[in-house]
């Protein structure tokens, strides 16, 4: 088998949605909905489980989450976890397994729609430490690379996901602009007292859009050195401070074959929504009724993580170029309607700054040095997904 570094076209947090676009059996060609269960039994972190229904072939709709399920982790030695809690924001079930011992075999048990589903019992694979996560500069991007090494007794198959966080700023700092701002107080309720812009600092968050697997089975050593992410110079993520948290699991031979087969089915099909080969089988069954079909896979492994911070001030080759679509203009005195136009722009979040201290959209102002900045210039919240909530682990203390 050749080595593989595989980018799956599968959202890690909604892995089931990709599988749902395929149909494993003839019954799936009808209107019958099947349950899809994807999860990780993880020691060292919480265990996360996604439960949803299959979608009709070719459907572009978001998968429907199965609600009110009873989700447990059970052990062959009689262990039983607390029932999973449901994260409404992210549509998954989770169980606190930070201290899950490795002295037994574990399975995931799900009760939903009057049926009981059970994954195969399996041991918690031990995952080696992540040696290093680092960044390297390219000509017009940076590369996030991962290095890890297991011993001859460790699994030779690995899976990674990651979480990204970044701090970014509005392109224009009002403190550096001389003049008095005029703005819509319904949009900027905190105001801009003493030139301070409370909408200057924001943060973004993202989870990996792919899962990454790799096998060292045919290498001389169980050593991995791969690129996880490439970020262009004009990407907002590296405009100021960027952080990535990498999560690493070991995969069993069966789990690796499952995900490898999934990848091959995508490569060989005419597209993402082509039917999956029927031989692709997960490790979950309906124990209350063998005639009920269920799809998906549950992993069991310890977890290793590593976080790094990347500062754009450290770059020597890459020069971040993000401007957020910021634009500005001065009054067009040849247009008698300019004052009204500016007033309408202000209602949409633009800010007018004048050095003469006088701007009224409905009046004829004293033409001084006035500039109208688009909202993208001064309000970091204009960026999709932006938040003013600073992550607890963040190295800066401004809000």
C-alpha positions as CSV (number, residue, x, y, z in Angstrom):
1,X,0.0,0.0,0.0
2,X,1.4,3.4,-0.8
3,X,1.5,6.2,1.8
4,X,-1.4,8.5,1.8
5,X,-1.9,12.1,3.0
6,X,-5.6,12.3,2.4
7,X,-7.8,15.5,2.3
8,X,-11.3,14.3,2.6
9,X,-14.1,16.4,1.2
10,X,-15.8,15.9,4.6
11,X,-16.5,18.6,7.2
12,X,-15.1,17.2,10.4
13,X,-17.9,18.5,12.6
14,X,-20.6,17.2,10.2
15,X,-18.8,14.2,8.8
16,X,-22.2,12.5,8.5
17,X,-23.4,15.0,6.0
18,X,-20.9,13.8,3.4
19,X,-21.8,10.2,4.0
20,X,-25.4,11.0,3.8
21,X,-25.0,12.2,0.2
22,X,-24.2,8.6,-0.7
23,X,-26.4,5.6,-0.5
24,X,-25.0,2.3,0.7
25,X,-27.9,-0.1,-0.1
26,X,-30.8,-0.4,-2.4
27,X,-33.2,0.7,0.2
28,X,-31.5,4.1,0.3
29,X,-32.6,4.7,-3.3
30,X,-36.2,5.0,-1.9
31,X,-37.5,7.6,0.5
32,X,-36.4,5.5,3.5
33,X,-34.2,7.5,5.9
34,X,-31.4,5.8,7.7
35,X,-29.6,6.9,10.8
36,X,-25.9,8.1,10.4
37,X,-23.7,7.9,13.5
38,X,-20.2,9.3,13.5
39,X,-18.2,9.7,16.7
40,X,-14.9,9.4,18.6
41,X,-14.5,7.7,21.9
42,X,-11.6,9.8,23.2
43,X,-9.6,9.7,26.3
44,X,-8.0,13.0,27.1
45,X,-10.9,15.2,25.9
46,X,-14.6,15.0,25.5
47,X,-16.1,12.4,23.2
48,X,-18.2,13.9,20.4
49,X,-20.9,12.1,18.5
50,X,-22.9,13.3,15.5
51,X,-26.3,11.6,14.8
52,X,-28.3,12.5,11.7
53,X,-30.5,11.2,9.0
54,X,-29.5,10.3,5.4
55,X,-30.4,12.8,2.8
56,X,-32.0,11.9,-0.6
57,X,-29.5,11.4,-3.4
58,X,-28.2,14.7,-4.6
59,X,-29.8,16.7,-1.9
60,X,-28.2,20.1,-1.0
61,X,-30.1,20.5,2.2
62,X,-28.3,20.4,5.6
63,X,-28.6,17.0,7.3
64,X,-31.3,16.7,9.9
65,X,-29.9,16.0,13.3
66,X,-31.5,13.2,15.4
67,X,-32.7,14.9,18.6
68,X,-33.5,13.5,22.0
69,X,-31.2,10.5,21.5
70,X,-29.8,8.7,24.6
71,X,-26.0,8.4,24.0
72,X,-23.7,6.5,26.3
73,X,-20.2,5.0,26.3
74,X,-20.2,1.5,27.7
75,X,-17.4,-0.8,28.6
76,X,-17.0,-4.6,28.6
77,X,-16.1,-4.4,32.3
78,X,-19.5,-2.9,33.1
79,X,-18.4,0.8,32.7
80,X,-21.2,3.2,31.7
81,X,-20.7,6.9,31.2
82,X,-23.1,9.7,32.1
83,X,-25.6,10.3,29.3
84,X,-24.3,12.6,26.6
85,X,-25.3,16.3,26.6
86,X,-26.4,18.0,23.4
87,X,-24.6,21.0,22.1
88,X,-27.4,23.0,20.4
89,X,-25.1,25.5,18.7
90,X,-23.0,22.8,17.0
91,X,-25.5,20.0,16.7
92,X,-23.6,17.2,18.4
93,X,-23.7,15.1,21.5
94,X,-20.8,15.1,23.9
95,X,-19.6,13.2,26.9
96,X,-16.8,14.2,29.3
97,X,-14.2,11.4,28.9
98,X,-11.1,13.4,30.0
99,X,-10.1,10.7,32.4
100,X,-11.5,7.6,30.6
101,X,-9.3,4.6,31.6
102,X,-7.8,2.3,29.1
103,X,-8.4,-0.9,31.0
104,X,-11.3,-2.2,29.0
105,X,-12.9,-2.3,25.6
106,X,-15.5,0.5,24.8
107,X,-18.5,0.9,22.5
108,X,-20.9,3.7,21.8
109,X,-24.6,3.0,22.6
110,X,-27.3,5.1,21.1
111,X,-31.0,4.9,21.7
112,X,-33.0,6.8,19.1
113,X,-36.4,6.4,17.4
114,X,-37.2,3.4,19.5
115,X,-34.2,1.4,18.4
116,X,-30.8,0.7,20.1
117,X,-27.6,1.1,18.1
118,X,-24.2,-0.2,19.3
119,X,-20.7,0.2,17.8
120,X,-18.2,-2.7,18.0
121,X,-16.2,-2.9,21.2
122,X,-12.7,-1.7,20.8
123,X,-9.6,-0.8,22.8
124,X,-8.4,2.7,23.2
125,X,-5.4,3.1,20.9
126,X,-2.5,4.9,22.5
127,X,-1.6,8.0,20.4
128,X,2.0,9.3,20.4
129,X,2.8,12.9,21.3
130,X,2.9,15.5,18.6
131,X,6.5,16.5,18.3
132,X,6.1,19.9,16.7
133,X,3.6,22.1,14.9
134,X,5.4,24.9,13.1
135,X,4.9,27.4,10.3
136,X,7.1,28.0,7.3
137,X,7.0,31.0,5.0
138,X,6.6,30.5,1.3
139,X,6.7,33.3,-1.4
140,X,3.0,34.3,-1.0
141,X,1.7,32.1,1.8
142,X,2.6,30.3,5.0
143,X,2.5,26.6,5.6
144,X,1.5,25.0,8.8
145,X,3.4,21.7,9.2
146,X,3.1,18.9,11.7
147,X,5.9,16.5,12.9
148,X,5.2,13.4,15.0
149,X,6.9,10.1,15.6
150,X,5.6,6.9,17.1
151,X,7.5,3.8,18.0
152,X,7.3,0.3,16.4
153,X,4.5,-0.7,18.8
154,X,2.3,2.3,18.0
155,X,-0.3,2.3,15.2
156,X,1.1,3.4,11.8
157,X,-2.2,5.2,10.9
158,X,-3.1,8.7,12.1
159,X,-6.0,11.1,11.9
160,X,-5.8,14.9,12.5
161,X,-8.3,17.7,12.8
162,X,-7.6,21.3,13.9
163,X,-9.2,24.4,15.3
164,X,-8.0,27.9,14.2
165,X,-8.4,31.2,16.0
166,X,-7.2,34.5,14.9
167,X,-7.2,38.1,16.0
168,X,-7.7,40.8,13.4
169,X,-8.3,44.5,13.4
170,X,-10.4,47.0,11.5
171,X,-8.2,48.4,8.7
172,X,-8.6,52.0,9.9
173,X,-7.8,53.0,13.5
174,X,-9.9,56.0,14.3
175,X,-7.3,57.0,16.9
176,X,-4.9,57.7,14.0
177,X,-7.5,59.8,12.1
178,X,-7.8,63.5,13.0
179,X,-11.4,64.7,13.2
180,X,-14.8,64.1,14.7
181,X,-16.7,61.0,13.7
182,X,-20.4,61.0,12.7
183,X,-22.1,57.7,12.8
184,X,-25.4,55.8,13.4
185,X,-25.7,55.2,17.1
186,X,-28.0,52.2,16.5
187,X,-25.1,50.4,14.9
188,X,-22.3,51.8,17.1
189,X,-24.0,51.9,20.5
190,X,-20.7,52.2,22.4
191,X,-19.7,55.3,20.5
192,X,-16.2,56.5,19.8
193,X,-15.3,58.5,22.9
194,X,-11.9,60.2,22.9
195,X,-11.1,58.7,19.5
196,X,-11.2,55.1,21.0
197,X,-12.8,52.6,18.6
198,X,-14.4,49.7,20.6
199,X,-15.0,47.9,17.2
200,X,-11.3,47.8,16.3
201,X,-10.4,44.3,17.7
202,X,-12.2,41.1,16.7
203,X,-11.5,37.4,16.6
204,X,-12.4,34.6,14.3
205,X,-12.7,30.9,14.7
206,X,-12.8,27.9,12.3
207,X,-12.6,24.1,12.5
208,X,-10.9,22.1,9.8
209,X,-13.0,21.6,6.7
210,X,-11.3,18.3,6.1
211,X,-10.0,15.4,8.1
212,X,-6.5,14.3,7.4
213,X,-5.2,10.8,7.5
214,X,-1.8,9.4,6.9
215,X,-0.1,6.0,7.0
216,X,3.5,5.2,7.7
217,X,3.0,1.5,7.2
218,X,5.5,1.3,4.3
219,X,8.0,3.7,5.7
220,X,11.2,2.7,7.5
221,X,10.2,4.6,10.6
222,X,6.8,5.6,12.1
223,X,7.5,9.3,11.4
224,X,5.2,11.9,10.0
225,X,6.2,15.3,8.5
226,X,3.2,16.8,6.6
227,X,1.6,20.1,5.7
228,X,-1.8,20.6,7.3
229,X,-2.7,24.1,6.2
230,X,-1.6,26.6,3.6
231,X,-2.7,30.2,4.2
232,X,-2.3,32.9,1.5
233,X,-0.7,36.2,2.4
234,X,-3.9,38.2,1.9
235,X,-5.9,35.9,4.2
236,X,-7.4,37.6,7.3
237,X,-6.3,34.7,9.5
238,X,-2.6,35.9,9.4
239,X,-3.3,39.6,9.4
240,X,-2.2,40.0,13.0
241,X,-2.1,36.9,15.3
242,X,-3.0,33.4,14.3
243,X,-3.3,30.3,16.4
244,X,-3.9,26.6,15.5
245,X,-4.8,23.8,17.8
246,X,-4.0,20.4,16.2
247,X,-5.7,17.2,17.5
248,X,-4.1,13.8,16.8
249,X,-5.7,10.3,17.0
250,X,-4.3,6.9,16.2
251,X,-6.4,4.8,13.8
252,X,-6.9,1.1,13.9
253,X,-6.3,-0.9,10.6
254,X,-10.1,-1.2,10.3
255,X,-10.7,2.6,10.8
256,X,-8.0,3.4,8.3
257,X,-9.4,1.1,5.7
258,X,-12.9,2.7,6.2
259,X,-11.7,6.2,5.7
260,X,-9.4,5.2,2.9
261,X,-12.3,3.5,1.1
262,X,-14.3,6.6,1.6
263,X,-11.6,8.7,0.0
264,X,-11.3,6.3,-2.9
265,X,-15.0,6.4,-3.5
266,X,-14.9,10.2,-3.9
267,X,-11.9,10.0,-6.2
268,X,-13.4,7.4,-8.5
269,X,-16.9,8.7,-8.6
270,X,-18.2,11.4,-10.9
271,X,-18.7,13.7,-8.0
272,X,-19.5,14.0,-4.3
273,X,-23.0,12.9,-4.7
274,X,-22.4,9.7,-6.6
275,X,-23.4,6.4,-4.8
276,X,-21.0,4.9,-2.5
277,X,-19.8,1.3,-3.0
278,X,-21.9,-1.1,-1.1
279,X,-18.8,-2.8,0.5
280,X,-18.0,0.3,2.5
281,X,-19.2,-0.8,6.0
282,X,-18.9,1.0,9.3
283,X,-18.7,-0.5,12.7
284,X,-22.2,0.2,14.0
285,X,-25.4,-2.0,13.9
286,X,-28.9,-1.8,15.2
287,X,-29.0,-4.5,18.0
288,X,-32.7,-4.1,18.6
289,X,-33.6,-4.9,15.0
290,X,-31.1,-6.3,12.6
291,X,-33.2,-5.3,9.7
292,X,-32.7,-1.6,10.5
293,X,-29.8,-0.1,8.5
294,X,-27.4,2.3,10.1
295,X,-24.3,4.1,8.6
296,X,-21.2,5.5,10.2
297,X,-18.1,4.8,12.2
298,X,-16.9,5.3,15.8
299,X,-13.2,5.6,16.7
300,X,-11.6,4.8,20.0
301,X,-8.3,6.4,20.8
302,X,-6.4,8.6,23.2
303,X,-5.9,12.2,22.1
304,X,-2.8,14.3,21.7
305,X,-2.9,18.1,21.1
306,X,-0.6,20.9,20.4
307,X,-1.2,24.7,19.9
308,X,1.0,27.3,18.4
309,X,0.7,31.1,17.9
310,X,1.9,32.8,14.7
311,X,2.6,36.5,14.7
312,X,2.7,38.5,11.5
313,X,5.4,40.6,13.0
314,X,7.7,37.6,12.8
315,X,7.4,37.2,9.0
316,X,10.4,38.0,6.9
317,X,9.1,36.9,3.4
318,X,5.3,37.1,3.6
319,X,3.6,40.5,3.9
320,X,-0.1,40.2,5.0
321,X,-2.2,42.2,2.6
322,X,-5.7,41.9,4.0
323,X,-7.8,45.1,3.7
324,X,-11.3,43.8,4.4
325,X,-12.8,45.6,1.4
326,X,-12.2,48.9,3.1
327,X,-12.9,52.0,0.9
328,X,-13.2,55.8,1.6
329,X,-14.0,58.9,-0.3
330,X,-14.2,62.7,0.1
331,X,-17.3,64.8,-0.8
332,X,-18.1,65.0,-4.5
333,X,-19.0,68.7,-4.6
334,X,-20.2,68.4,-8.2
335,X,-23.0,66.2,-6.9
336,X,-25.6,68.3,-5.1
337,X,-27.0,65.1,-3.6
338,X,-23.7,64.0,-2.0
339,X,-24.9,64.9,1.5
340,X,-27.9,62.6,1.2
341,X,-25.8,59.8,-0.2
342,X,-23.4,60.1,2.7
343,X,-26.3,60.1,5.2
344,X,-27.7,56.9,3.6
345,X,-24.2,55.3,3.8
346,X,-24.0,56.2,7.5
347,X,-27.2,54.4,8.1
348,X,-25.5,51.3,6.8
349,X,-22.5,51.6,9.1
350,X,-20.2,54.0,7.3
351,X,-18.5,56.7,9.4
352,X,-17.9,60.3,8.3
353,X,-15.0,62.0,9.9
354,X,-14.6,65.8,9.6
355,X,-11.9,68.1,10.8
356,X,-14.3,71.1,10.9
357,X,-16.5,69.4,13.5
358,X,-19.6,69.9,11.4
359,X,-21.5,67.3,9.4
360,X,-25.2,67.1,9.0
361,X,-26.5,65.0,6.1
362,X,-29.6,67.1,5.8
363,X,-27.9,70.5,5.8
364,X,-25.3,72.2,3.7
365,X,-22.1,71.6,5.7
366,X,-19.1,73.8,5.9
367,X,-16.8,72.0,3.5
368,X,-13.8,71.0,5.4
369,X,-11.6,68.0,5.2
370,X,-14.3,65.3,5.5
371,X,-13.8,61.6,4.7
372,X,-16.5,58.9,4.6
373,X,-15.1,55.5,5.6
374,X,-17.0,52.3,4.7
375,X,-18.1,50.1,7.5
376,X,-15.4,47.6,6.5
377,X,-12.8,50.2,7.4
378,X,-13.7,50.9,11.0
379,X,-15.9,48.0,12.2
380,X,-14.3,44.6,12.5
381,X,-17.7,43.1,13.1
382,X,-18.4,43.6,9.4
383,X,-16.4,40.5,8.7
384,X,-18.6,37.4,8.5
385,X,-18.1,35.2,11.6
386,X,-16.4,37.9,13.6
387,X,-16.8,38.1,17.3
388,X,-15.8,40.5,20.0
389,X,-15.3,37.7,22.5
390,X,-11.6,37.2,23.1
391,X,-10.6,33.5,23.5
392,X,-9.7,32.7,27.1
393,X,-6.2,31.4,26.0
394,X,-5.4,34.5,23.9
395,X,-2.0,36.2,24.5
396,X,-3.3,39.8,24.2
397,X,-5.6,41.5,26.8
398,X,-7.4,44.1,24.7
399,X,-11.1,43.8,24.0
